[in-house]
Amino acid sequence: MLKQSISQRMLQKLSPQQIQLMKLLQIPTATLDQRIKEELEANPALEEGEEFEQNDEFADQPTAEEQESAAESEDFELEEYLTEYIEDDPSTYKLRSDYGQADEDKSMPIAVEDTFHDFLESQLGMLQQPESEDFQIALQIIGSIDEDGYLRRDPVAILDDLLFAQNIVTTEKRILEILKQVQEFDPPGIGARDLRECLLIQLKHKFRNANGHRKLLEYAYKVIDQHFEEFIKKHYTKLKKHLGLSDPELKEVIDEILKLNPKPASGYSVQNQKTNTYIIPDFIIVNRDGELELTLNSRNAPDLRINDQYRDMLQNYRVKKEHKRNTREDKQAIVFIKQKIDSAKWFIDAIRKRQHTMYKTMYAIMQFQYEYFRSGDERKLKPMILKDIADLTGLDISTVSRVANSKFVQTEFGTKRLKEFFSESLQTQDGDEVSTLEVKNILTDIISNESKKKPYSDEKLKDMLMKRGYNIARRTVAKYREQLNIPVARLRKEL
């Protein structure tokens, strides 16, 4: 039986404007310029200042049908909008901020150079007795080599690619034969299917070009070819037994292997490609005679305003309306102009809110970690979580997280990622709370100064930290070590 009922529920929905604001808040300064440029191209009502351009798409614009119905609707209060907007003087609706400092916008030209795959293709003349199909097979193999120089695609898959894309019917055996020839290309080790094969190819190349030390290369080849598992796990005792070598002799062999390049394509990339990555800080902290001064990077505070021509269009429309000379097309045009101006207004407000929220959050972080920013001593970093900053600023934790994500601050002690200042607390034996960052730094120092012939186990590291007054468990030491990308003691061992 059907029944009618009334219920009351509380729902929270984000408007398109709020969603766009959150996206703006999350992007770093390095990306903001591009987002601003996209918005300038999409919205002609938005105008840049002397140095900067402006951002993001306005997702809440009406569709063409909605624009047409709005233009045709007689109850559309256009006159009220014109009066309020013109009196407000849109030419003064600008974004100017004192958060940042003047900064010259410089662009660096990027040189156009051949890619690594172009370099490999230039060596196709080295193919032995090439046929017309061999070039296509070799090209397919080269195109399948990844940025590290490895061929991680299975020969059967390459066989299918050639059949469907090039209409070439061949065999897996033929592909492997041509792969062997490609593996003779420079740099040595290219086209290997795994690390073991990559090292073996390089050792063969060195052996052919070696004038001396051939015995050393023979042992190195034997280690990789026959005892690869013992080598990667650093079971040196087993290697000495299998090879019949002493510690100094095995060390020479291992050192010879360590000279090889595990990523053969990296040498070409570093030499011939401009891959430098520059960090653009979002905040700048300066110590002025013991007082910290925080500013936003000027790229966070671009000069934006509404195009004056759009105000003139509104005024002309109003004059024509008084003389009853407006047409249907004029009204459609003025509806479009209104939408673009509203979009530009909201976008300028969103950038302003972004500046305010970022400054407010970073100021709270600076005050919380004041002693660190004055001295640069990481031991003075306090335990700090997102909730601490959210409580200080009155912002939501998710908002603080968006500000801290992918943001950098420039200090006298280097440019730091904001995430580095957030850490949990660890209790000392005296009952004091210290940041886990402090413990990680001490752990790093201990491991860097250990004897590599007999590295410390996690249990030993725990005992050493306990002696320094840090109440810590072995599994916590292992967790911190993994977070620092430090391998276990066995893999840190050296001869």
N, C-alpha and C positions, 0 to 999 in steps of 0.2 A: 504494500500500500504506500502510495506516494505521500510524503509529508513535507510541509514547509517549515523552515526554522530560521531563526536569526542568530548569527554568531558574531562576535567581535574579536578581531585579531590585530596584533601590532606587527606591521611589516616595515622593513627598512630597505629602500631601494636607492641606488645611486643614480643620479642624473647623468646624462652624457657629459655635462660640463664638469662634474666631479670626477668622472673617470678620466677625462682628458687632463685635469689638474694633477691627478695622481701619476699619470704617465709623464707629465712634464717634470714633476718632482723627482722622479726616479732616474731620469737620464742625467749623465754627467755633463760637465761643461764642454768637454770636447765634442759631444754630440749635439749640444744645444744650438750651435751655429747652423748646422744643417737643418734642424727642425724649424728654426726660424725662417730660413730661406724657403723651405717648402710652403710655409704659411703665407709668406709674401707673394709667392707665385700663385697660390690658390685664391688669395683674397686681395683684389685690387684696391680695396678701401684701406688697407694697411700700408703704412709707409715707414721706411727705415729712416734712422737719424743719420748723423755724419759718418758713423763708423760701422754700425751693426745692422744686421738684417733680422728677419723674424720668422717665426715658427709654425708649427703643427697644424694639422687639418682640423676644421671645425665640424665635428661629427653630427651636430644637431641641426644642420641646415634642412629646410623643407624640400620636398621633391618638386618636380616641375608641375605635377597636378595640383599640389598644395599651393604653389605660387599662383597658379592660374585662378584657383577658387578664391584665394585671398584677394587677388586683384579684382575679381568680379563681385566680391561681397561688399554690399553697401554699408554694413554695420562695422566695417573695419575703421577703427578710429585713427585714421591717418593724420587728420588735422591736429589732433592732440599730440601725436608723436612729433610732428613737424615743429609745433610751437615749443615743446619742451626741449627738443634736441637743438634747435637753432639758438635758443636762449642759453643753453648749456655751452655753446661754442665748441664744436667738436675739434677745432684746430688746436685747442688747449688740452685735449685728451691725449696726453703723451705719457710715456714711461721714462722718467728720469730718476735716477737713484744715486744716493751717496754711499751705497754699500761698497762700491768698487772704486778702483783707481783707473785713471786713463791708461790705456794700453794700446800700442800701435798694432794694427792688424796686419801681420805679415804672412805672405804665402810663399812657399818654397817650390820652385819648379821641380818636377819629377822627370828624371831622364828615362827615355824609352829604351829598353835593352831586350836582348833575346832571352827567352825563358830557358829553363833547364831542359825542357823537352825539345826546344829548337836546337840546343847544343847537341843532344843525342841524335836528332835527325840529321844533323850535318855530318855525322860519322857513318851514314848508311852506305857510303862507298866502300867501306871495309868488309861488306858482306862477301863471302866466298862464292864464286860462280852464281851470281844472282840471277834469278828469273823474274819475270814481271810480277808474279804473285808473291815472290819472296819479299819484295819491297813493301807490299801491302800488309803482309803478315808481320814484318818487322815494325812497321808503323803502328799496327794494332798493339803489339807488345810494348813499344815505347809509350804509347798513349795510356797503357794500363799501369805504368810504373808510377808509384805514389811520390809524394814530396820528399820522403826520406830516401828514395832510390830503390825501394823494394817492389817486386812484382807479387802482390798479394792476391792476384786474381788467378783462379785455377785454369790450367791449359784447356780443359774441357769447356769452360765458359768462354775463353777466347775463341775456341773453335766455333761455338754457336754465334758469337758476335760477327765473325768473318762470314759465316754462312748467311745470316739475316741482313747484315749491313752492307757487305761488299759482294755478296753472291759468290764467295770463294769457297770451294770445296777442297779441304785438305785433311790431314791426319794429325792426331796428337803428337805422333813421333816427329813429324815435320816441324811442328811448332816448337818442340823441345830442341830440335837441331838448330833452328834459327835463334832460339833463346840463348843457346850456348855461344853463338856468334855475337849476339848483343852484349852478353856478359864480358866480352873482350873489349868493349868500348871504355872510354874514360868517362868518369873516374872509376878506378878499380873497385869492384864489388857491386857495380850497378846491375840491376835486374835479378838480384838474389831473391830467393823465396823465403828465407828466414835468416836469422843472425848467424847461424852456424855456416850456411853456404856463403854468406857475405864475407866472413872472415877467411874461409878456405880460398875463395877467389882472390882475395887480396894477398894471401900468403903465396899462392901460385905465381902471381904477378911479381912479387918481390923476389921469389926464388929465381925466376927467369932473368931478372935484371941484377941479381946479386953477384958481386965480384968475390966477396968473402962471407964468412959467417953462415955458410950454407948449412952446416951441421945444426946451428941454432935454429934456423928456419925449418929444418926437417923435424926437430923436436916440437917446435910450435905447431907445425901442421899435424903432427901425430896427436898432440894434446886436443886440438879442436876436432880432428877427424874421429878419434877413437875414445877419447876421455872427456867429451864435452860436458857431461853432467857433473863430473867431479870438478871440472874447471869452474863452472858457474856457481857451484855450491862451495867453492874454496876448500875442498877436501885435499889439502896439500900433502898430507901424509900418504894418502892413497896414490897421488900422482908421483911422488918420489919413489914409491914402491914399484909402480908400473913401469916407470921410465928409467929407474936405476940412477937417479940424479941426487946430488947433495942439495942442501938449502941454497947456497949461492948460485949453483947451476940452474936450479928450478926458477930462482928469482930472475935470472937473465932471460929464460924462456918466457916467463909470465910478462916481464917488461916488454919483450918483443911483441907479444900479442896485444898488450895494452896500447901500443903505438898505432894499431889499426883503427880504422874509422867505422864505428857501428852504424853510422848513417851516411853512406857514401855521397848522397846528394847535398849534404850540408856544406861541404867545402865549396861547391860551386855557388850555392845560395849566398854564403857570407861574402864571397869575393865579388860576385857580379850583380847582386841585387841589393837595392836600398831597402832594408827591412827594419831600419831604426824606428823604434816606437817612442814617441815623446809624450810624457805625462803632463797634462795641463791641470794644475791645481785648481780646485773649486774655491778654496779658502786660503788666506794668507795671514799668518800670525807673526807679529813683529814685537820684539822686546824693547820697549822704550824706557830705559833707565829703571828696569825692574817692573814696569807696568806692561802688561800684555795688551796688544792692540790687534783686533780682529777686523779684517775686511774681506768682502767677497771679491773674487776675481771679476774684473770689469766685464768679462764675457758673460757673466751671469746677469749683468745689468745693461742690456742694450737699449739704445734710444729708439723708441717706437711711438708712432702717432697715427692719427686717422688722416687720410688724404684730404687736403683742403678742397679739391675739386668736387668731392662728393657732397660737401656742405653747400657748395655753390649750386649743385644740381638740385638739392632740396629747396634752396631759396628760389631758384628759377621756377620750380614746380609750384611753389606757393604763390608766386606772383601770377603765373599763368592761370592758377585756379581762381584767383580773385577776379580775373578778367574772363573767366569761364572759357578759356581756350585749351584746356587739357583734353587730350584724347585718351582712348582706351589703352593705347600703347604707352602713353606717358605714365599712366597709373601702374601698369605692369612693371615699367622700368623703375618707378619709385619704390615698389615693393621689393624688387631685387636689391636696390641700393640700401634699403632699410635692413634687410637681412645681412648684407655684407658689413654694414657699419656695426650692427649688434654683435656680429661675429668678431670683428676687430676689437670692439670694446671689451668683450669677454676675454679675448686672448691677452690683451694688455693687462687686464686684471689678474689673469692666471699667472703671467710672468711675475707680476708684482707680488702675488701671494707666494710664489715659489721662492723669490728672493727673501721675503720676510721669514718664511718657515725655515729655509736653510740657515739663515743668519741666527735665528733664535735657537735652533738645534745645536749649531756649532758653538755658539756662545756658551750654552749650558755644558757642552763637553769640555770646552776650554776652562771654565770655572771648576768643573769636577776634577780635572787633571791639571790644575794650575801649576803645581810644583814641578810636574814633568815638563810642561811647556816652558818653564823658566830655566830649568837646569839641563834638560835632555837626558837625565838619569832615568833609565827604564825601571830601576828599582823603586822609583817613586810613583810608578803607575798604580793607581788604586783599582781594586776590583770594580767593574762597571758593567752593567747589563742594560739592555734597551729600556727596561722598566724604570731604571734610575733616571734616565734622561726624559722619559715620558712624564714622570712625576714632576720633574723640575720645570718642564716647558708647558705642561698641560695638554700636550699633544697625544694622539693615540700611538701605541707601540708600533703599529704598522707604518704610520707616517715617519716615525724616527728611523725605522728600518729602511724605508725608501730613501731617506736623506743619506744614511750611512752607506748605502749600497753604491759601489763603484765611484765613490767620491774620494778626493785627495786633499790634504792640507799641506801647505808649504810652511815649514818652520826653519829656524836657524840650524836645526840638526838634520835637515833633509826633508824630502817630501814623503809624507806618510799616508797610508791608506786608513780611512776612518775606522774600518773594521778592526784594525790592529789595536785600537784603544778599548775595545769591548772584550772583557774576559770575566770568567767566574772567579770565585774566591777560594783560597785554600788556607786552612787553619794551621798555624805553626804550633810548636810544642808549648809556647808561652801563651797561647790563646789568642794571638793577634791574627788578623785576616790579611793575607797578601794576595796579589794578583797571580793567576796562573801563568801570566806572561813572564813574571819574574822567575818562576820555577823553570819554565822552558828555557830561558836564557842561561840559567845556571847549568841546566842539563846539557845544553849545547856546548858550553865552555868545558865541562868535564869530559865530554866525548871527544872534543877537538884536541884536548891535551893528553888523552890516554895513549898508552903504548899500542900501536897497531899490530904488534906481534902477539899481544895478549889483551884484546879489548875487553871492556867491562860488560858483564852480563846485566840484565835488567835487575836481578836481585842485588848485585853489587852496587848498581846505580842507586837503588832504593836505600841501601844502607848508608851510602855517602850523603844522600840528601837528608836522611834522618839525622846524621851527625851534625848537619848544618842547621838543624832545628825545624825542618819541614816534615810535617806528619803526612806521609804519603804511602800508598800501597804499591806493590810491584805492578799490578795490572794498570794502575794509573800512570806509572812510569812508562810502561809499554804503549799506552794510549798517546801520551805526549810525544814519545819518540816517533811514533807513526805519523802524528800530525806534523812533525818537523821533517818528515821524509828521510829519517835516519834508519838505515837497515839494522837488523839484529847483529849481535856481536860476531857471529860466525862469518857474516858477509862483510864485516868491517876489518877482518883479519888480513894482514899483509905479511909477506916473508921478510 
